[in-house]
């Protein structure tokens, strides 16, 4: 095989890369920087992440590659878990250590806080809560990111919204720092929890460290760094990609026979028996993800997002 033919073969193999990549994001770069580096490493344009991490934050990013990008709306709904460190006594404009201090109390006031007071304050952030995201956030208002307005010095007020904190545990208290474990729904800002915790204690607070440890069924222990990925001689054979069906493993499963698989690929609706209602993942007899489907109360299956065959 000539060098030209080998190069064409490598490009073709890269264009067929598809699936879920678990990346351990380093501190100091944005989530978009991670995607840009992956495009260069993999030689693939169709790449998308499923949940932004601030530049200061580290940890798990679930990244979809190739045809798997069609699954993005269904992966971003996954529950996420974090390890966070909050410093009490200083409030910043960004709610984290990268911002400017806007309020501060004497350190003695912070050291007077009891563990019981901290636990009582933490309790109010468990369950469904009303949360206002930071002004320096990527939320769009009137078609523009809030952080762009905030950086121009404009008065910015983010809209309040409901989020769910499934678990919030204070794992270490060494004032003025408090470490916590948080498991929460999509759209939850840990920076806002830090800020609001400080406000509830009347001392102010900001986030000094954040590491995402889990996204849905996926754990940080299974993630790979960008550096390690770049050193692989053949990414397609390294076992770092998870199949598309695993990317939506949190969804109920519909197993299709050959006839139903063809119907789903053609966008047809049909009745199913004994199937859980709601959004589901439909797979063929060979185990390939065929589509994201919805089963209604009449047990009628309809296609929500079709997946082109490999």
N, C-alpha and C positions, 0 to 999 in steps of 0.2 A: 504494500500500500504506500503510495507517495505521500510526502509531507502535506501536500495540499488536501488530499483525500482524508488524511487523518485529522487535519484541522476542521474540515467540513463535518466529519463525524462527531468530533467533540462539541462543535457548535450545535449540532442537531440533538445530541444527548442533553446538553444544557437546556435547550429550548423545551425539552420534555420534562424537566424537573418539576415536580408537583408534590405538594403535601404541606405538612405543618413542621416548622422549625421552632425549637425552644431555645431562645437566646438569653444568656446571662449578660444583661446590659451593664456596662461600666458607668461610673459616675463621670460627669463632665461633658456628656454629649446628649443631644436630643434623641427622641425616638425616630425622628425623620433622618437623623444622621445614621442611625443603625440601619434603616432601610437602604439608604444610599450606599453604605459600605457593603451590604449584602448583595446589592445589584452588581457591584464591581467584583465581589468574590465569586458569585455564582454565574455571572454573565446572563442574568435573567432580568427583564424589565418588570414583569407582573409580580410585584411583591407588596404586601401590605401588612401593617401591624394591627393588633386587635385591642389596643388599649395603651394610651399614652403614658409614659413615665417622664416626670420632670428631669431636667439635666442633672440635678443633684442626686436623684434617686438611682438605685441599682436594682438588679434582680431580673425576674422572669418576664420576658416578652414573648408572647405567642405570635409567631410570624407565619403568614400564609403565602405560599409560593405557587406561581402558575395558575392552573385551573382552580386550585383551592381558594383563591381570593374571592370566589363566588360565595364562600361560606362566611365571610367576614361578619355580616349582621348577626349570625347565629352563634359565633364564638364570643363576640363582645358582650353578650348577655351573661357570660359566666361569672360566678362568684369569684372574688379575689381576696388573697390574704397578704398581710404585710407585717414586718417588724419595723417599729418606729421608735425614734427617740425624740422626746419633747423637752425643751428647756423652759422652765418656768421663770418668770420675773422680767422677761424682755419680750415685747411685742414688736413685730416687723411689718412693713407694708406688704410684703409678699407672703407672709405667714410662715416663712422658712428662713434658713440661715443665709440665703443669698440676697435678702432684702435689707433695707435700711431700718434701723431701730427707730420706732416712733413713740414708744412709751417704755418706762422702766421703773421698777420698784426696788427699794433697798433689799439686799440679799437676806437680811435678817427676817424680813416679812415672809420670804419664801420658806426659810428654814423653820418657821413657826408652824407650817402646815403639818398636820398629822396624817398618818396613813389612812385613818378612818375618813378624814375629810376628802382625801384624794379618791378613795373608793366611792364615796357618796357622789362626788362630782362625775366620776366615770360612769356610774349607773345611768345617768341621764342621757348618755350617748349610745345606749344599747337599744336595739329594736328599730322600729321605723321612726326616723327623726326628720325634722325640717332643717335643711342645711343651706347656707348661703356660700357658694364657692368664692375663692379669693378674687380680688379685682385683677390680679396678675394671673389670669388663667386663659385657656384656649377656647373658652365658651364664646360663641358668636352672639352678638347683639346688634341688630340692624345691619347684619351682613358683615360685621367686622369683629375680629378677635378682641376680647376684652383687654388682653395684655398690650395690644397696640395702642388702645385709647389711654390706658394707665401710664404707659411710657411717655406719652405726649403730655402728661400732667393733667389730663381731663378727669373730672369727677366721674367715677365708675361705680355702679352698684349692680352686682350680679343678681339675677333672679333667684329667689328661694325655691328649693325643690325638695321632694321627699326622696330619701335614700334609706337603705336598710343596713344596719350594723348587726350582723348575725352574732358576732362575738367580739368583745373588747376586754382584754385581760391585762392588768398591770403586772408585768413580769419582773421588773426591778425598779426600786425607788432609791435613788441616791441624789437627794436634792442638791442643786436645782434641776437635776435631770430625772426624767421618768421614762422608762422603756415600756412599750406596750405591744401586744399582739392584737391585730385587728383583722377580722374577716367580714367582708361587706359586699354590697351589690355594686354593679357598674355605676359609674358616675359619682362615686363617693370620693370626696377630697380629704385625704388624711391631714393635709395642711389645715383645713378648716376645723377638723376635730381638735388639732393641737391648739389653734387660736381660740376656739370656743371653750376648750377646757380651761385655758388660762383666764378667760373672761369670767367663767363661772366661779373661779377661785379668787377673783379680784386681784390677780397678780400679773396677768398677761402671760403669753407663752408663744413659742414658735417651734417649728419642726427643725431638728438639726441633722437627722439621718432617717432614711427610708429605704427599705429593701422589700421588694415584692417577692414572696416566697411561693405563691400558688396562684394558678389561673384555672378555674374549673377543676378538672381531674388531673391537671399537670403540676408537677412539683419542680422547684428550682434545682433539685438534685439531678434531674434529667436534662438540664440545660447545658449548652456548649457556649464557650466564649467566642467572640469574633476572631480573636487571634488563633485559637485552636482550629476554627473552621477554615481559616485562610491557609493553614498549613497542610490540609488534607489534599492528597494527590488526586483523588477521585471522590468528590462529594456524593455522587449518585450511588456509590457502592459502600459508603462509610457507615450506613445505618443511622444517620442523623435525622432523616426525614421520617415523620410519622404519617401513615396513610390518612387520606381525607376523612374516612369514616371515623377515625379516632379523634379527629379535630372537633367533632360534634358528638362525642361519646356521652355527653350529659343528656342528649335527647333520646326519647323512647325509640325503639327499633321496630321497623316494619320489614319483614322478610318477603320478598317478591318471588313468584315463580317466573318462568321464562315469558309466559304470556303477559303477566302483569308488568314485568320489566319493560316490555315493548310498549304497552299501553302508557306507562308513565313517561317513557321517552317521547311518545307522541302527544303528551299533554292531556290524555283522556282521564275522565273521572270514572270511578267504579266503587262498588260496595266492598267493604272488608268485614271480617267477622272476628270478634274477640280482641279488638285492637284498642289500645289506649287512645283517648281523644287528645287533640292538640297538635302542636308542631312535632314532627317525628323525622327521623332519618330512614330512608328507604334503601335497602341494599338488594343486590341480585343474588342468585344462588351461589355465585362464585365469591361473594363477599364484597363486591365493588359498590361504592356509593353511587346510586343512580339519581337521587334527588332529595331535596328537603320537601316534605309533604305535610299536609294538614288533614287530620281526620275530624270531621264535624260530628255533631250529636246524632246525626242519622247514619253514622258509620260510612260516610262517603269520603273517599280519599281524593284529594286534589293536589296538584303540583304547585308548590310555592317557589322553588328554585331548582331548575333542572341542572344537572351536571353533565357536560359532554363526556362521552365515553373516551377512555384512554386509547 
